[in-house]
Each structure stands twice: as structure tokens, then as C-alpha cells.
Amino acid sequence: MEISKTLHLIIKWTARILAAAVTLFGLPFYFGYGNPLPFTKPGYTFYDNAWLIVFPLMFIGLIIGWIWPKIGGFLVVIPILFGFAVTLVAKFGIPIHMLVPLFVGVLYLLTGFTKSKQ
């Protein structure tokens, strides 16, 4: 699908700026959670362990998306959707704050799968 070059640049840079903001804001919280590795921790609930696996993939996708938006978009969208599914199964409320990185992942995918008119 082709879109105007200006719209393509707006989507691309909006995704990059939001990705940088989410990464810079979210990483300190993630490392402060007590288990920065993407492995489960026996003392945590299934819900907490699922999100501990989602977060590193999301952050990697947000960073990779600067160079390769398709790969970055998939690395953001798929884990977050998995986390939402776990949240629904565990009968917790939808984590609204995760809609922002999901939006960034969708913008990365739009950037990767659209071409700009020259």
C-alpha cells in the first residue's frame, strides 16, 4: 500500500519518539521489579510471570523497530497480545498502560508494510 511521503514520515517518527519514551520511562520500572531476566520466578503468580516474559520482548522490539520496523512491530504486538490474553484468563483488568506500546507496535507495522510515494 502506498501513502504520501509526509504521512509515512509522520507515522515513522511518531512511532520512534513514542518507542523511545516508553523505553526510557519503562526500563527503570522493569529493572526495579526485582527480576530483570525474562524467566519466571517461583514466588510470583502466573499473571506476574507472564508479564515478566512479555516485557523484555516488548523492550527489544521497541529498540529494534528503529531500524527494522516490521520485526520490531511483531516483537511488540505479539507479546502484548499474549499478555492481554493471560490477563483475561487470569480475570484481571486490562492493563490500560500497555495500550501505548501496543499502539507503537502497530505504528511500526504500518511503517514497515507501507511504502511512501516519491
Secondary structure as UniProt FT lines:
FT   STRAND          2..4
FT   HELIX           5..32
FT   TURN            42..43
FT   HELIX           46..64
FT   TURN            65..67
FT   HELIX           69..89
FT   TURN            90..91
FT   HELIX           96..98
FT   HELIX           99..113
FT   STRAND          115..117
//
